[in-house]
Amino acid sequence: MKRIGLIILLIIHLCCGWAARKALVIGNAAYSEKRLTNPVNDATDLAAKLRGLGFETTLHSNLDKEGFELAVDNFARGIGRNDEVVFFYAGHGVQIEGINYLIPVNTRIEDETQCKFRAVQASYIFESLRRAAVSIVILDACRNNPYSWRRTGVRGLAPPVEVEFGSQYIIFSTSANSEADDGSGRNSPFTAALIKHIDTPGLQIDDLIRNVGNELRQATSTRQTPAVYGLLSERYYFAKADPVQPDTYRPPVASPTPVPPSEPVQPGLHRLTGSLRVTSDFETEFIINRQSKGVIKPGFALSITDLQVGSLVVEYFYQNAKLGENVRIEEGQTTRLEIKTATIQQRYQTGNRFTIKSDPTDAELTIEGYPSFKANPPFLIFDPIPAQYTLILKRDRYDDARVEIKTQSTRSAEQTIKLTPKFGGLVITSVPTGSEVWINDRQVGVTPLNLSGHSQGLDPGTYWIKLEPSSDQYLPVHKEIRIEAAKVHTEQLIHDANVGILSVESDYYPVIIKRNGQELAILQRKGQIEVPPGTATFSFEPQVSLERPGMSYRSRGSQSEIGSFMPYSGSGVPYKSHSAELTIIVNEVLPINLILIPAPATLTFVSDSNKYDVIITNRITGRSEKVKSNAWNVYPGSYSITATQWGYYAIERDIDLKEKDRFEHRIDGFEPLPHEIMRPYTKSKRHQKYGLISMGLTVGASLFMFYTADQAHKDYMAADTHLAAQNARKDFETARNQFYGTCSLNVISAGYYIWSLVNTSRIRAHVEQEMYSRTRSGK
């Protein structure tokens, strides 16, 4: 029989397996977006603590997504049904649409869609650990979010949607929708407090988190409070202590406050009383008539005697809720009350509740008359009968709020209590954007900047703001502002351009303006341009079109003299450019008056002869003009002067005229052409004269003959006898023949005259060629 019993025990042992303690610890810090300081240290130090507590611990650091999932899968495959497992993660985490994601390293995440597929869902880890008897998940993953692509604007992690009741316990390093501090020491404030208390013997996990929370709130000036989700069906200890004998424990019972009778107690009467025995599967404070009757612990019973017969309401706290129940006290009897988490969970689903929320959400809530109770909204009250409470909400940098509420037992209600901040908000924008913002000589960010909320809001008072532009093309802005509590101060600051003003007026447009050889602007009319401050060389030139496309003109002389520009095709008007070293001062106007069209010069001719002709030619444009008087006004430039007199060699000179020049040029010394060149011209002129005379005589004779023939025709037409008609006809025919003869002489005289004209023109061209021959040859 003993052998059979041993075999049965062995089978049971093999089927059920030994309960083991296992831990998976991961710390991610090497992010490309924002490297964290402490996660690897947090994971390393906590892993050492868990090993000392008997956990089979696996430690990883800086895992990418593939390594992260592989570590979780390997860990989950080794979990037995009786095992106690701990999962700890330190690093970046975000929530998107209420779903939490843990961020691997070496992963490019540029928007929320990529995050959904390239990060690790926290629910994947929760599901992987559910087969264990006890699974504790600790996430120190609500650190400052480095990603600018989030559309939701919600910080921190979201509360988990489903937690395995009785076997799963999830701990966040800070409350939902809040960010945790990375810390400045070796560990984050949360992990530092956890490491300090986790190996305390006999410290139940709820007490552990309570101690961690107290130390964390003190270290972060109440900015950070851990959050717990889920409930374990049995008490759990990281470091177990010797068990306490249940029958030796008697929780302290507070003395009930006597209720004064409405009438004097008559002699011989005595009060009817009974007792109440309370048990619970979780630790909580038990309250009657808003007085504490002691703390109930699992495995222990709390007995309360001398209770008045009748119905009374008892109260207790579970997580972030206050619950009440009607209890009937019978005379001389002990009423038993068993508080179970399963019943409470069912009441959460079906019971009427009064929900208290706060704005901001992480305020500290106390209820007047319940001095040992503190909670963070949202807070639930389940009352079996209507009741009235005085709530006090406190939050660092907010005024305390004191609110009276009345609960209803027949319907659910909700109330949000808004706390008045002691700080003010500041929103700063700038034109242009991207300016560095300094407040009281401390850099706080770049525009657009929103300083609001508990962590960034400003205390009421006067502040000195300075905006440093991102470009040296603009000037800094300074302004004094006043911040008032609970108000948002909005400032839009405009940077003045770091420029001076150049006001240009010219006698010709368009004008090309250059600074140190770089073109700044082309002015089409009188106007102003913005110029960088400082000393520089400025040039002003007219924008012109050339007389003939493709011609290249070169400037003669310095820039203060004549240039080679022409504003319009064929105008022949020269222009000059200006250059000067100018000093531009910020926000000051420097006037510039330009004269680009030069003042004309005066050219005077003096000669002993009055029979000469003068032609002046612009050597740059090739434009010629005949001088009609002895004094001539001309634009500055380079010119050729040609003086001619018939029968003499031409005189040609080159001159350069400057603005307002008065130049006197003497023309003397014409040299006659040789006689053998002029004689053919004189002879041809004589033939031309003879031809003209002969043509005049023949034309006159023709006219006379025409007149005679016309009279003879009239006589012929007027004859009244046959003999007279015959004689008149003969006279008419004779006169007509004479007219035809003179007409033929006209042709001969006209031909002679035309020949003389052609010959004269040919000889004249030869003479003119000779007149200019010496000037062209340089003689």
C-alpha positions in Angstrom: 0.0 0.0 0.0 2.8 2.4 0.8 4.3 1.7 -2.6 1.0 2.4 -4.3 0.7 5.7 -2.4 4.1 6.8 -3.4 3.3 6.0 -7.0 0.1 8.1 -6.8 2.0 11.0 -5.2 4.7 10.8 -7.9 2.0 10.8 -10.6 0.4 13.8 -9.0 3.7 15.6 -8.7 4.6 14.9 -12.4 1.2 16.1 -13.6 1.1 19.2 -11.5 4.7 20.1 -11.6 6.8 22.1 -9.1 6.0 25.8 -8.6 8.9 27.9 -9.9 9.7 31.6 -9.7 10.8 33.1 -13.1 11.5 36.6 -14.3 12.1 38.3 -17.7 13.7 41.7 -17.4 14.2 44.1 -20.4 15.8 47.5 -20.5 15.7 49.6 -23.8 17.7 52.9 -23.8 19.6 53.2 -27.1 16.9 55.0 -29.1 17.8 57.1 -32.1 15.1 59.7 -31.4 15.8 60.3 -27.7 18.3 58.1 -25.9 17.3 57.4 -22.3 19.7 57.4 -19.4 18.5 54.8 -16.9 16.5 51.8 -18.4 19.5 49.5 -18.8 20.6 50.4 -15.2 17.0 49.8 -14.0 16.8 46.4 -15.6 20.2 45.3 -14.4 19.7 46.3 -10.8 16.2 44.8 -10.6 17.3 41.6 -12.2 20.0 41.3 -9.4 17.3 41.8 -6.8 15.0 39.2 -8.3 17.8 36.6 -8.5 18.5 37.2 -4.8 14.8 36.5 -4.1 15.0 33.1 -5.9 13.7 34.1 -9.3 15.2 32.4 -12.4 15.9 35.7 -14.1 16.6 36.4 -17.8 18.0 39.9 -18.5 18.1 41.6 -21.9 19.0 45.2 -23.0 18.4 47.3 -26.1 16.3 44.7 -28.0 14.9 45.4 -31.5 11.4 44.1 -32.4 12.5 40.7 -33.5 14.7 40.2 -30.4 11.9 41.6 -28.1 9.3 39.1 -29.4 11.8 36.2 -29.4 12.6 36.9 -25.7 8.9 37.0 -24.8 8.1 33.8 -26.8 11.0 31.9 -25.3 10.1 33.0 -21.8 6.4 32.1 -22.3 7.2 28.6 -23.5 9.0 27.9 -20.3 6.1 28.9 -18.0 4.3 26.2 -16.0 0.8 26.4 -14.7 2.0 26.6 -11.0 4.8 29.2 -11.7 5.1 32.7 -10.4 6.4 35.0 -13.1 7.5 38.6 -13.2 7.9 40.7 -16.4 9.7 44.0 -16.1 10.2 46.5 -18.9 12.0 49.9 -18.8 12.1 52.1 -21.9 9.8 54.1 -24.2 6.1 53.3 -24.5 3.2 55.1 -26.2 -0.5 54.7 -26.5 -2.4 54.9 -29.8 -6.2 54.9 -29.8 -6.2 53.3 -26.2 -3.7 50.5 -27.1 -0.3 50.5 -25.5 2.9 49.8 -27.4 6.4 49.2 -26.2 9.1 50.7 -28.5 12.0 48.5 -29.6 15.4 50.1 -30.5 16.9 50.3 -34.0 13.4 50.7 -35.4 12.4 53.5 -37.7 8.9 54.8 -36.7 7.8 58.0 -38.5 4.0 57.9 -37.9 1.3 56.2 -35.9 0.6 53.6 -38.6 4.2 52.4 -38.6 4.2 52.3 -34.8 1.2 49.9 -34.8 3.2 47.3 -36.9 6.8 48.0 -35.8 6.3 48.2 -32.0 5.3 45.5 -29.5 1.7 45.5 -28.2 1.7 45.4 -24.4 -1.4 43.1 -24.6 0.7 40.5 -26.4 2.8 40.2 -23.3 -0.2 40.1 -20.9 -1.7 37.3 -23.0 1.6 35.4 -23.1 1.9 35.3 -19.3 -1.6 34.2 -18.4 -0.9 30.5 -18.1 1.1 31.1 -15.0 -0.5 30.8 -11.6 0.6 34.4 -10.8 1.9 36.9 -13.3 3.1 40.3 -12.3 3.9 42.8 -15.1 5.8 46.0 -14.2 6.1 48.7 -16.9 8.3 51.7 -16.3 7.5 52.7 -19.8 5.6 56.0 -19.6 8.7 58.2 -20.1 8.7 61.4 -22.1 7.5 60.5 -25.6 10.1 61.5 -28.2 7.9 61.2 -31.2 6.4 64.3 -32.7 4.0 62.4 -35.0 1.4 61.5 -32.4 -2.0 62.9 -33.5 -3.9 62.1 -30.3 -1.8 64.3 -28.0 -2.4 61.8 -25.1 0.6 61.2 -22.9 1.8 58.1 -21.1 0.0 54.7 -21.3 -3.7 53.8 -21.3 -5.2 51.6 -18.7 -5.2 47.9 -19.8 -8.5 46.8 -21.3 -8.5 43.2 -19.8 -6.6 41.8 -16.9 -6.9 38.2 -15.9 -8.8 38.3 -12.6 -7.2 36.5 -9.6 -3.9 35.7 -11.3 -2.6 38.9 -13.0 -1.3 42.0 -11.4 -0.1 44.9 -13.6 1.8 47.9 -12.3 2.5 51.1 -14.2 5.2 53.4 -12.9 2.8 56.4 -13.1 -1.0 56.9 -13.5 -2.7 56.4 -16.8 -2.2 59.2 -19.5 0.7 60.6 -17.5 4.4 60.6 -18.2 7.1 59.2 -15.9 10.3 60.8 -14.9 13.5 59.2 -16.3 15.5 60.5 -13.4 18.9 62.1 -13.0 20.6 59.4 -10.9 21.4 55.8 -11.7 17.8 54.7 -11.7 14.4 56.2 -12.5 12.5 57.3 -9.3 10.0 54.5 -9.6 12.6 51.7 -10.1 14.8 53.1 -7.4 11.8 53.0 -4.9 10.9 49.5 -6.1 14.4 48.1 -5.7 14.6 49.6 -2.2 11.4 47.9 -0.9 11.0 44.7 -3.0 13.2 42.5 -0.7 11.5 43.6 2.5 10.5 40.3 4.3 6.8 39.8 4.8 5.7 42.8 2.7 2.6 42.0 0.8 2.6 43.3 -2.8 -0.2 45.8 -2.1 1.8 47.2 0.8 4.9 47.2 -1.4 3.2 49.4 -4.0 1.8 51.6 -1.3 5.4 52.2 0.1 6.8 52.7 -3.4 4.0 55.2 -4.2 4.7 57.2 -1.0 8.4 57.4 -1.7 7.8 58.1 -5.4 5.4 61.0 -4.7 7.9 62.5 -2.3 10.7 62.2 -4.9 8.7 63.8 -7.7 6.9 66.4 -5.7 3.6 64.5 -6.1 3.9 64.6 -9.9 4.1 60.8 -10.2 2.0 58.1 -8.6 2.1 54.4 -9.6 -1.1 52.7 -10.9 -2.2 49.1 -10.3 -4.6 47.1 -12.4 -5.9 43.6 -11.5 -6.4 41.6 -8.3 -4.7 38.5 -7.0 -6.9 35.9 -5.4 -4.2 35.2 -2.8 -1.7 37.4 -0.9 1.6 37.6 -2.7 5.1 38.3 -1.3 8.3 38.9 -3.2 10.2 38.2 0.1 8.3 35.8 2.3 8.4 35.9 6.1 7.5 33.4 8.8 3.7 33.0 8.8 1.7 34.6 11.6 -0.7 32.3 13.5 -4.2 33.4 12.5 -5.8 32.7 15.8 -3.3 34.9 17.7 -4.2 38.0 15.6 -6.9 40.3 16.8 -7.2 43.5 14.8 -7.8 46.7 16.8 -11.3 47.8 17.1 -12.0 51.5 17.4 -14.4 52.5 20.2 -17.7 53.3 18.6 -19.0 56.8 19.0 -22.0 56.7 21.4 -25.3 57.7 19.8 -27.3 59.9 22.2 -30.8 58.5 22.7 -33.6 60.6 21.6 -35.3 60.1 24.9 -33.9 59.5 28.4 -33.4 55.9 29.2 -36.0 54.7 31.6 -34.9 52.5 34.6 -35.0 48.8 33.9 -34.6 49.1 30.1 -31.5 47.8 28.4 -30.3 48.3 24.8 -30.6 45.3 22.4 -27.3 44.5 20.8 -25.6 42.0 18.5 -22.3 41.2 16.9 -20.8 41.4 13.4 -18.0 39.0 12.1 -16.4 40.2 8.9 -14.0 38.3 6.6 -12.4 39.5 3.3 -10.2 38.0 0.6 -8.3 41.3 0.3 -7.0 43.8 2.9 -9.2 46.8 3.6 -10.3 49.2 6.3 -13.7 48.5 7.7 -15.9 51.5 8.7 -19.2 51.9 10.5 -20.8 55.3 11.1 -17.7 56.8 9.4 -15.5 55.4 12.1 -12.8 52.8 11.5 -13.4 49.5 13.1 -10.0 48.1 12.1 -8.3 46.5 9.1 -9.5 43.3 7.6 -6.8 41.0 6.2 -7.2 37.8 4.2 -7.2 34.7 6.5 -8.4 36.7 9.5 -11.8 37.7 10.9 -12.7 41.0 12.3 -15.3 40.8 15.1 -17.3 43.8 16.3 -19.5 43.5 19.3 -22.1 45.6 21.1 -23.8 46.8 17.9 -27.3 48.1 18.1 -30.0 45.8 16.7 -31.3 46.9 13.3 -30.0 47.8 9.9 -26.7 49.6 9.5 -24.5 50.5 6.6 -20.9 49.3 6.7 -18.3 50.7 4.4 -14.9 49.6 3.0 -12.5 50.5 0.2 -11.4 48.4 -2.7 -8.8 49.8 -5.1 -10.2 53.3 -6.2 -13.7 52.8 -4.9 -15.7 53.1 -1.7 -18.4 50.5 -1.2 -21.3 50.3 1.2 -23.6 47.4 2.2 -26.7 47.1 4.4 -26.2 44.7 7.3 -28.9 43.4 9.7 -27.9 43.1 13.3 -30.0 40.6 15.3 -30.3 40.5 19.1 -27.7 38.3 20.7 -26.5 36.9 17.4 -23.4 37.3 15.3 -24.0 38.4 11.8 -21.5 37.1 9.3 -20.4 39.3 6.4 -18.1 37.9 3.8 -16.5 40.4 1.4 -15.2 38.9 -1.9 -13.5 40.4 -4.8 -15.7 38.4 -7.2 -18.8 40.0 -5.8 -17.2 43.4 -6.0 -16.3 42.8 -9.7 -19.9 41.9 -10.4 -21.1 45.0 -8.6 -18.8 47.0 -10.8 -20.6 45.7 -13.8 -24.2 46.0 -12.6 -24.4 48.3 -9.6 -25.3 52.0 -9.5 -22.4 54.2 -8.8 -21.4 57.8 -8.3 -18.3 58.5 -10.4 -16.0 61.4 -9.3 -13.6 62.7 -11.8 -11.2 65.6 -11.6 -9.6 68.0 -14.0 -6.6 67.5 -13.8 -7.0 63.7 -13.5 -4.1 63.1 -11.1 -5.5 65.1 -8.1 -5.4 63.7 -4.6 -8.9 63.0 -3.3 -9.8 62.7 0.4 -13.3 62.4 2.0 -14.1 64.4 5.1 -14.7 61.9 7.9 -12.5 59.2 6.4 -9.0 60.5 7.5 -7.0 57.5 6.5 -8.4 57.4 2.9 -6.7 58.9 -0.1 -7.3 58.2 -3.8 -6.8 59.6 -7.2 -9.9 60.2 -9.5 -11.7 58.7 -11.2 -13.2 57.4 -7.9 -16.3 55.3 -7.5 -18.9 55.3 -4.6 -21.4 52.5 -4.3 -24.0 53.4 -1.7 -27.0 51.2 -0.7 -28.8 54.3 0.5 -28.4 58.0 -0.5 -25.6 59.7 1.3 -23.8 63.1 1.5 -20.0 63.6 1.4 -17.6 66.5 1.6 -14.8 65.9 -0.9 -11.4 67.6 -0.8 -9.2 67.5 -3.9 -5.6 68.7 -3.8 -3.1 69.0 -6.5 0.3 70.6 -6.6 0.1 74.1 -8.2 -3.7 74.1 -7.9 -6.1 75.6 -5.4 -7.7 73.0 -3.1 -11.3 72.2 -4.1 -14.0 71.4 -1.4 -17.2 70.0 -2.9 -20.4 68.7 -1.4 -21.9 65.7 -3.3 -25.1 63.6 -2.8 -25.2 60.0 -4.0 -28.2 58.1 -5.2 -28.8 54.4 -4.7 -31.2 54.1 -7.6 -29.2 55.5 -10.5 -25.7 56.2 -11.6 -24.3 59.7 -11.7 -21.0 61.4 -12.5 -19.4 64.7 -11.5 -16.2 66.2 -12.7 -14.5 68.6 -10.3 -12.3 71.2 -12.0 -9.5 72.6 -9.9 -8.4 76.2 -10.4 -4.7 76.3 -11.3 -2.3 78.6 -9.4 -0.3 79.0 -12.6 -1.0 80.6 -16.0 -0.3 79.5 -19.5 1.8 81.2 -22.1 1.5 80.7 -25.9 4.1 82.4 -28.0 4.3 82.5 -31.8 6.6 84.5 -33.9 7.0 85.8 -37.5 9.1 84.2 -38.8 8.8 81.0 -36.8 11.5 78.9 -35.2 12.9 81.6 -32.9 14.6 80.6 -29.6 12.5 81.7 -26.6 14.2 82.9 -23.4 12.2 83.7 -20.3 14.1 85.5 -17.5 17.5 84.6 -19.2 16.5 80.9 -19.4 16.0 79.1 -22.7 12.7 77.3 -22.7 12.2 76.3 -26.4 11.5 77.5 -29.9 8.4 79.1 -31.4 5.6 78.1 -31.7 5.7 77.4 -28.0 2.9 76.4 -25.6 3.8 76.5 -21.9 0.7 75.2 -20.2 -0.3 72.5 -17.8 1.0 71.5 -14.4 4.6 70.9 -15.5 5.1 73.8 -17.9 2.8 76.5 -16.7 4.2 79.7 -15.2 3.6 81.1 -11.7 1.8 84.5 -11.7 4.1 87.4 -12.0 6.0 89.6 -14.4 8.4 87.9 -16.9 11.0 89.3 -19.4 10.8 87.5 -22.8 13.5 87.5 -25.4 13.1 85.9 -28.9 16.3 85.1 -30.8 15.6 84.7 -34.5 16.9 81.6 -36.4 18.4 83.9 -39.1 20.6 86.9 -38.8 18.3 88.6 -41.3 16.0 89.5 -38.4 16.4 91.3 -35.1 15.7 89.9 -31.6 12.5 90.9 -29.8 12.2 91.8 -26.2 9.0 92.2 -24.3 7.8 92.2 -20.7 4.6 90.2 -20.0 2.5 89.5 -17.0 1.1 86.0 -16.2 -2.1 85.6 -14.3 -3.3 82.4 -12.6 -5.8 80.3 -14.6 -5.4 82.4 -17.7 -3.5 81.8 -20.9 -1.5 84.7 -22.2 -1.0 84.7 -25.9 1.8 86.6 -27.7 2.5 86.9 -31.4 5.9 88.7 -31.8 7.1 89.9 -35.1 10.8 90.2 -35.8 11.9 93.4 -37.5 14.0 92.7 -40.5 17.7 93.3 -39.9 17.9 95.8 -42.7 18.3 99.4 -43.6 16.3 101.3 -46.2 17.8 102.7 -49.4 15.6 105.4 -51.1 16.6 105.9 -54.7 15.4 108.6 -57.0 16.9 108.9 -60.5 16.5 110.9 -63.7 16.2 107.6 -65.7 14.6 104.2 -65.1 15.0 101.2 -64.9 18.0 101.4 -62.5 20.1 98.3 -61.6 21.3 98.4 -58.0 24.2 96.2 -57.0 25.9 95.6 -53.6 29.5 94.4 -53.7 28.9 93.3 -57.3 25.7 91.3 -56.4 22.5 92.5 -57.9 20.0 93.6 -55.3 17.1 95.0 -57.3 15.9 96.7 -60.5 13.8 99.9 -59.8 11.2 100.8 -62.4 10.3 104.0 -60.6 11.2 106.0 -57.5 11.2 103.6 -54.5 12.9 102.0 -51.5 14.7 98.7 -51.1 15.8 96.8 -48.0 19.5 96.4 -47.7 21.6 94.4 -45.1 23.2 96.8 -42.6 26.9 97.6 -42.7 29.4 99.3 -45.1 29.5 98.1 -48.7 30.2 99.3 -52.2 27.0 100.1 -54.1 26.7 100.6 -57.9 23.8 102.1 -59.8 23.5 101.5 -63.5 20.7 102.1 -66.1 19.1 99.1 -67.7 19.2 99.9 -71.4 18.7 98.2 -74.8 21.4 98.3 -77.5 21.0 100.1 -80.8 21.6 97.0 -82.8 21.3 93.5 -81.3 24.7 91.8 -81.0 26.7 95.0 -80.7 29.2 95.2 -77.9 29.9 98.6 -76.4 32.8 99.2 -74.1 32.9 102.0 -71.5 35.4 104.8 -71.9 36.9 106.5 -68.9 36.1 106.0 -65.2 32.6 105.2 -63.9 32.1 108.8 -63.1 32.4 109.6 -66.8 30.5 108.6 -69.9 29.5 105.0 -70.2 28.5 103.0 -73.3 24.8 102.6 -72.5 21.7 103.5 -74.6 18.2 103.3 -73.2 16.3 102.9 -76.4 17.3 101.7 -79.9 18.5 104.5 -82.0 18.2 107.3 -79.4 21.9 108.0 -79.2 21.6 109.2 -75.6 24.5 108.1 -73.5 24.3 107.2 -69.8 26.7 106.9 -66.9 26.8 104.7 -63.8 27.6 105.6 -60.2 29.6 103.7 -57.6 30.0 104.7 -53.9 30.8 103.2 -50.5 27.7 103.5 -48.3 27.0 102.7 -44.6 23.6 101.3 -44.0 22.1 101.6 -40.6 19.2 99.3 -39.4 15.7 100.8 -39.8 17.1 104.1 -41.1 16.5 105.5 -44.6 19.4 106.6 -46.7 18.3 108.8 -49.7 20.2 108.5 -53.0 19.6 111.0 -55.9 21.0 109.7 -59.2 21.9 111.6 -62.3 22.4 108.9 -64.9 22.0 111.2 -68.0 25.1 113.3 -68.3 24.9 117.1 -68.8 25.6 118.2 -72.4 28.9 119.8 -73.6 29.1 122.9 -75.9 31.1 122.6 -79.1 32.0 125.9 -81.0 33.5 126.1 -84.5 35.7 129.0 -85.7 36.9 129.5 -89.3 38.0 132.2 -91.8 35.6 130.7 -94.3 31.8 130.5 -94.1 31.4 128.1 -97.0 32.3 124.9 -95.2 30.0 122.1 -93.9 30.6 120.1 -90.6 29.4 116.6 -89.9 29.8 115.2 -86.3 29.8 111.4 -85.9 29.5 109.5 -82.6 32.4 107.0 -82.7 30.7 104.5 -80.4 27.2 104.4 -82.0 28.2 105.5 -85.5 25.4 108.0 -85.5 26.1 111.2 -87.7 24.6 114.6 -87.6 25.1 117.7 -89.8 25.9 120.9 -87.8 23.7 123.8 -88.8 25.3 126.5 -86.7 28.6 127.5 -85.3 27.6 126.4 -81.7 26.3 122.9 -81.0 25.2 121.2 -77.7 26.2 117.6 -77.6 26.2 114.8 -75.0 29.6 113.8 -73.6 31.4 111.1 -75.6 33.9 110.4 -78.3 33.2 112.1 -81.7 34.8 112.5 -85.2 34.4 116.0 -86.7 34.6 116.2 -90.5 34.7 119.7 -92.3 34.3 119.9 -96.1 34.5 122.6 -98.8 33.9 121.8 -102.5 37.1 121.4 -104.4 39.2 121.1 -101.3 40.5 118.2 -99.3 38.3 117.5 -96.2 39.5 118.1 -92.6 38.8 115.4 -90.0 39.5 115.5 -86.2 38.7 113.2 -83.2 37.7 114.8 -79.9 36.5 113.6 -76.5 33.8 115.7 -74.7 33.1 115.5 -71.0 30.1 116.8 -69.1 29.6 120.6 -69.2 32.7 120.9 -71.5 33.1 124.1 -73.6 35.2 123.1 -76.6 36.2 125.5 -79.4 37.4 123.9 -82.6 39.1 126.0 -85.4 38.6 125.0 -89.0 41.2 126.6 -91.3 43.7 125.6 -94.0 41.5 123.9 -96.6 43.9 122.5 -99.4 42.5 122.8 -103.0 42.3 119.7 -105.1 44.7 119.4 -108.1 43.6 121.2 -111.4 43.6 118.0 -113.4 41.0 116.6 -111.0 38.8 119.6 -111.1 39.0 120.4 -114.8 36.9 117.4 -116.0 34.3 118.4 -113.5 34.3 122.1 -114.8 34.0 120.8 -118.4 31.2 118.5 -117.5 29.3 121.3 -115.8 29.7 123.4 -119.0 28.2 120.6 -121.1 25.4 120.3 -118.6 24.8 124.0 -119.1 24.8 123.8 -122.9 22.5 120.8 -122.8 20.0 122.7 -120.6 20.1 125.7 -123.0 19.6 123.6 -126.1 16.8 121.7 -124.4 15.1 125.1 -123.6 15.4 126.4 -127.1 14.0 123.2 -128.7 11.1 123.1 -126.2 10.3 126.8 -127.0 10.4 126.1 -130.7 8.1 123.2 -130.3 5.6 125.3 -128.4 5.7 127.9 -131.1 5.1 125.3 -133.9 2.3 123.8 -131.9 0.7 127.2 -131.6 1.1 127.8 -135.4 -0.4 124.4 -136.3 -3.3 125.0 -134.0 -4.1 128.4 -135.6 -3.9 126.8 -139.1 -6.3 124.1 -138.0 -8.7 126.6 -136.8 -8.6 128.5 -140.1 -9.1 125.3 -142.0 -12.2 124.5 -139.9 -13.5 128.1 -140.5 -13.1 128.2 -144.4 -16.4 128.8 -146.1 -15.3 128.0 -149.7 -13.7 125.1 -151.3 -10.7 127.1 -152.5 -10.2 128.7 -149.1 -10.4 125.3 -147.4 -7.7 123.8 -149.8 -5.3 126.7 -149.0 -6.0 126.5 -145.3 -5.4 122.8 -145.3 -2.0 123.2 -146.9 -1.0 125.7 -144.3 -2.1 123.4 -141.5 -0.1 120.4 -142.8 3.0 122.6 -143.2 2.7 123.8 -139.6 2.1 120.3 -138.3 5.2 118.9 -140.1 7.3 121.8 -138.6 6.0 120.9 -135.1 7.0 117.2 -135.5 10.5 118.4 -136.6 11.0 120.5 -133.5 9.8 117.6 -131.3 12.6 115.4 -132.7 15.1 118.1 -131.8 13.7 118.0 -128.2 14.7 114.3 -128.0 18.2 115.1 -129.1 18.6 118.1 -126.7 17.2 116.0 -123.8 19.6 113.2 -124.5 22.4 115.6 -124.6 21.4 117.0 -121.2 21.0 113.6 -119.6 24.4 112.6 -120.8 25.9 115.7 -119.2 24.1 115.0 -115.9 25.4 111.5 -115.7 28.9 112.5 -116.7 28.8 115.3 -114.1 27.7 112.9 -111.3 30.4 110.4 -112.2 33.1 113.1 -112.1 31.6 114.6 -108.9 31.9 111.2 -107.2 35.5 111.0 -108.3 36.1 114.5 -106.9 34.4 113.7 -103.5 36.5 110.5 -103.3 39.6 112.6 -103.7 38.4 115.1 -101.2 38.1 112.4 -98.4 41.2 110.4 -99.6 43.7 112.2 -97.4 41.6 112.1 -94.2 41.0 108.4 -94.6 44.6 107.8 -95.2 45.6 109.8 -92.2 47.3 112.6 -94.2 
